Every structure is written in structure tokens, then in C-alpha cells.
């Protein structure tokens, strides 16, 4: 009987000790669980604040074969890049709206300018085409008249106008080729001073034949001409008298003889100038009477 009681006491003591051990283990597990719960809550808060996502979203976006080490390096690089961007500008949204509105306005202006540019280029092309047409028409007419006027002014010979670049009328120059009587055909720069002057006068009269003007002033244009060419020059002016009024500044007798009126300045007394005018037509009528 006593042995049975002792055995039961021993069993009870062992059970009490085992219960105590289990209780201690449970308390330790509870402490660890509490710490893990706190850690989990902390991690969930960090996940929400740092990456703005929940655990479920993170779990769905997690790759199956994730490399923890490379992922951590990438996260560090991304964090460093975010830090280099500097603090967040809270007014950036309003600033974006303002800049976007400005951008739309400038884009519209750019579009309008590009359209205006295209229209301007079209207008320039049309103007270039019209300028080329008119220039070539006028040049052809002046060229024809120049070939007729030149032999009349020189009493023979021939001359022509040439385009230096017929394929580019807007950039082309004009070359004068002249052959006075008894000379070979050559460029204007190779002629004598008198020949160049008379050639230039021939070109002037050719232009007047094509495009008459109401008024023209010539300042000693025939000064380099000999007497025979001066006479031709004076007589040729009469052919344009019906359409053009000429005022010629000259000291050549042949030109004066062909004029309708003469105006000069004389100084009969020292320091006193006086204007003198003579109407040759009136004198001719007086002589005829």
C-alpha cells in the first residue's frame, strides 16, 4: 500500500514538474509570437509607407524565382536615385498644369508659324516664277532693241546681250558683247572709253524703247564721245521726245544744237551769277519770219 502511494506521489510530482516546464515553454512561445507579431506589423507598415502596397499585392507581384541579393542591390540603387532627386515639390502638380498650358499654347503657335512658313515659301516660289517670267520677257525685248539701236548709234557694227547663267535667271548676270564698225566682236571691258560710253547709251535707249519713262536726266553722258557720235546722240534723243522729257547736262556743242531749250549760268560781274535761258524753237521761228 505504501509503495503504491509513493509511486503515485512520484507520478504527481513528475506531472507537476512537466506542467511547469510546458507552462514555461508556452510563455516563451507567446513572447516570441508577440515579438513576431510586432515585427510583422512593423514590416506591414514599412511596406505600406515605403512601397504603398499591401501584403496581398506584394505577394501577387512577387516573382517565383526571386534573387534576394540582386533584388536588395536593385532596391538600394533605386533608393539612392530617389534620394538624388531631392525633396518632393508639393507644388509640382500646379506647376505641371501651368507648364502644360504654356506648352499647349506654344505648340499651337509653332503649328501656326510652320503653316505660315509653308505659305510664305509657296508665295516666294510664285513670286520667283513671276520674276523669272517678267525678267526673261523684258530681257528678250531689250536684247532685240539693243541689237537695233547699237548700229544706229555707231553707224554700223553689231552688239548683243547674253545671260551668264541662262539656267538660273535669278542669279544670272548680263554680259554685253559689242562689235563697233571695223573691229572684232569683243566684251565691253575691252572697248575704249568712248565706245563703252556709246554702248551704254545704246543700252539706255534700248531700255527706253521697251519701257518708256516720262522723265530722264543725263549728266555729261556723251562727254567721252567724238563729235560724230555726239551728233548721233543728240539726234537720237529726238526720237523719244514724244514720250520722254530729257534734261541733259552737257558742254558738247553737238548736243546743244539738238536741244529745244538751253539753260546756263553766266557770271558777268565777279561774284554775281546769272541764269541764262535760250529757247531755240523760238529763235528758229523768228528766223523763218
C-alpha positions in Angstrom: 0.0 0.0 0.0 2.7 2.4 1.0 4.6 1.6 -2.2 1.6 2.4 -4.3 1.1 5.8 -2.6 4.8 6.6 -3.1 4.6 5.7 -6.7 1.5 7.9 -7.2 3.2 10.8 -5.3 6.2 10.4 -7.6 4.0 10.5 -10.7 2.1 13.5 -9.4 5.4 15.3 -8.7 6.7 14.5 -12.2 3.5 15.6 -13.8 3.6 18.9 -11.9 7.2 19.5 -13.0 6.3 18.6 -16.6 3.4 21.0 -16.4 5.6 23.7 -15.1 8.1 23.1 -18.0 5.3 23.2 -20.5 4.0 26.4 -19.0 7.4 28.0 -19.3 7.7 26.8 -22.8 4.3 28.2 -23.6 5.2 31.5 -22.1 8.4 31.6 -24.2 6.5 30.8 -27.3 3.9 33.6 -26.5 6.8 36.0 -26.1 8.3 35.0 -29.4 4.9 35.2 -31.1 4.3 38.7 -29.6 7.7 39.8 -31.0 6.9 38.3 -34.4 3.5 40.0 -34.4 5.1 43.3 -33.6 7.8 42.7 -36.3 5.1 41.7 -38.8 3.1 44.8 -38.0 6.2 46.9 -38.4 7.0 45.3 -41.7 3.5 45.7 -43.0 3.6 49.4 -42.0 7.0 49.8 -43.7 5.6 48.0 -46.8 2.7 50.4 -46.9 4.6 53.6 -46.3 7.7 52.8 -48.4 6.1 51.0 -51.3 2.4 52.0 -51.0 1.1 48.4 -51.3 -0.4 45.7 -49.1 0.9 42.3 -48.3 -1.5 40.7 -50.7 -0.4 43.0 -53.5 3.2 42.3 -52.8 2.6 38.6 -52.7 0.9 38.7 -56.1 3.7 40.8 -57.7 6.5 38.7 -56.2 8.3 36.6 -58.9 8.6 32.9 -58.4 12.4 32.7 -58.8 13.4 35.9 -57.0 17.1 36.5 -56.3 17.2 38.1 -52.9 20.7 39.5 -53.1 20.3 41.1 -56.6 16.9 42.4 -55.5 18.4 44.1 -52.5 21.1 45.7 -54.6 18.5 47.0 -57.0 16.4 48.4 -54.2 19.4 50.2 -52.8 20.2 51.7 -56.2 16.6 52.8 -56.7 16.6 54.4 -53.2 19.8 56.2 -54.0 18.3 57.5 -57.2 15.2 58.7 -55.3 17.4 60.5 -52.8 19.4 62.2 -55.6 16.1 63.6 -56.9 15.8 65.7 -53.8 12.8 66.6 -51.8 9.3 66.3 -53.2 7.9 69.5 -54.6 4.4 69.7 -53.3 3.5 72.5 -55.8 4.7 70.4 -58.8 1.2 69.4 -59.8 0.1 73.0 -60.1 3.4 73.8 -61.8 2.8 71.0 -64.2 -0.6 72.3 -65.1 0.8 75.8 -65.7 3.7 74.4 -67.8 1.4 72.1 -69.7 -0.9 75.0 -70.6 2.1 77.0 -71.7 3.4 74.1 -73.7 0.0 73.7 -75.5 0.0 77.4 -76.3 3.5 77.3 -77.7 2.7 74.2 -79.7 -0.3 75.9 -81.2 1.9 78.9 -82.0 4.6 76.7 -83.5 2.0 75.0 -85.7 0.7 78.4 -86.9 4.2 79.5 -87.7 5.0 76.4 -89.6 1.9 76.8 -91.6 2.7 80.4 -92.3 6.2 79.4 -93.2 4.9 76.9 -95.8 2.5 79.6 -97.2 5.4 82.1 -97.4 7.6 79.6 -99.2 4.7 79.0 -101.7 4.3 82.7 -102.2 8.1 83.1 -102.7 8.1 80.3 -105.2 5.2 82.0 -107.1 7.0 85.4 -106.9 10.2 83.8 -108.2 8.4 82.2 -111.1 6.7 85.5 -111.9 10.0 87.4 -111.6 11.7 85.0 -113.9 8.9 85.3 -116.4 8.9 89.0 -116.4 12.7 89.3 -116.4 13.1 87.0 -119.3 10.4 88.8 -121.3 11.9 92.2 -120.6 15.4 90.9 -121.3 14.4 89.4 -124.6 12.8 92.7 -125.7 15.7 94.8 -124.5 18.1 92.4 -126.3 16.2 92.8 -129.5 16.1 96.6 -129.3 19.7 96.8 -128.3 20.8 94.9 -131.4 18.8 97.5 -133.5 19.9 100.7 -131.6 23.6 99.9 -131.5 24.3 100.0 -135.2 22.3 103.2 -135.5 24.3 104.9 -132.7 27.7 103.6 -134.1 26.8 104.0 -137.8 27.3 100.2 -138.2 28.6 97.2 -136.3 26.6 94.9 -134.1 26.0 94.0 -130.4 24.1 91.6 -128.3 23.2 90.9 -124.7 23.9 87.5 -123.1 23.0 85.8 -119.9 25.9 84.5 -117.9 23.7 81.7 -116.5 20.5 81.1 -118.5 19.5 78.2 -116.2 19.3 80.4 -113.2 17.7 83.7 -114.1 17.5 85.0 -110.5 21.3 84.8 -110.1 22.4 85.3 -113.7 24.4 88.3 -114.8 24.2 90.1 -118.1 27.2 90.4 -120.4 27.4 92.9 -123.2 29.2 91.8 -126.4 29.8 94.6 -128.9 31.5 95.0 -132.3 31.9 98.6 -133.4 32.5 99.2 -137.1 35.9 97.9 -138.2 36.5 95.9 -135.0 36.1 92.3 -133.9 33.3 91.1 -131.6 34.5 91.6 -128.0 33.5 92.1 -124.4 32.5 95.6 -123.2 35.5 95.8 -120.9 37.9 95.6 -123.9 36.4 98.7 -125.7 37.7 102.2 -125.4 36.2 104.7 -123.1 34.2 106.4 -125.8 33.0 103.1 -127.2 31.9 102.0 -123.8 30.0 105.2 -123.2 28.2 105.0 -126.6 27.4 101.3 -125.9 25.9 102.2 -122.5 23.8 104.9 -124.2 22.7 102.4 -126.8 21.6 100.1 -124.0 19.8 103.0 -122.3 17.9 103.9 -125.4 17.0 100.2 -126.0 15.5 100.1 -122.4 13.6 103.2 -123.2 12.2 101.6 -126.3 10.9 98.7 -124.2 9.9 100.7 -121.1 9.4 104.4 -121.8 9.7 106.8 -118.9 8.2 110.3 -118.6 11.4 112.0 -117.3 15.2 111.4 -117.7 18.3 113.3 -116.6 21.7 112.7 -118.3 24.8 114.2 -116.7 27.5 114.6 -119.4 26.7 111.1 -120.7 28.3 111.9 -124.0 31.5 113.6 -122.6 33.8 110.8 -123.9 32.3 110.7 -127.4 33.8 112.2 -130.5 31.9 114.9 -132.5 30.3 112.5 -135.0 28.9 110.3 -132.2 27.8 113.3 -130.2 25.7 114.4 -133.2 24.2 110.9 -133.5 23.5 111.0 -129.8 21.7 114.4 -129.9 19.6 113.4 -132.9 18.6 110.1 -131.4 17.2 112.0 -128.3 14.6 113.5 -130.6 13.1 110.0 -131.3 12.0 109.8 -127.7 10.7 113.4 -127.3 7.1 112.4 -127.7 7.2 110.1 -124.6 10.2 111.2 -122.5 11.4 114.6 -121.5 15.2 114.8 -121.3 17.3 117.2 -119.2 20.9 116.9 -120.4 23.8 118.4 -118.5 26.5 118.9 -121.2 29.3 121.0 -122.6 29.3 119.5 -126.0 28.2 121.7 -129.0 26.6 118.9 -130.9 24.2 118.0 -128.1 23.3 121.7 -127.6 22.5 122.1 -131.2 19.8 119.4 -131.0 18.2 120.8 -127.8 14.9 122.6 -127.7 16.0 124.9 -124.9 19.3 125.8 -123.3 19.9 126.9 -119.7 23.2 128.2 -118.5 24.8 130.1 -115.7 27.0 133.1 -116.5 29.0 135.5 -114.3 29.2 139.0 -115.9 30.3 140.5 -112.7 32.7 138.9 -110.2 30.8 137.0 -107.6 27.4 137.5 -109.2 25.9 134.6 -111.1 23.0 134.9 -113.5 20.8 132.3 -115.2 20.5 132.5 -118.9 17.9 130.6 -121.0 17.5 130.3 -124.8 14.6 128.6 -126.5 15.9 127.5 -129.8 12.5 126.8 -131.3 11.5 130.5 -130.8 14.7 131.6 -132.5 14.1 129.3 -135.4 10.5 130.7 -135.8 11.9 134.2 -135.7 14.5 133.4 -138.4 11.8 131.8 -140.5 9.7 135.0 -140.4 
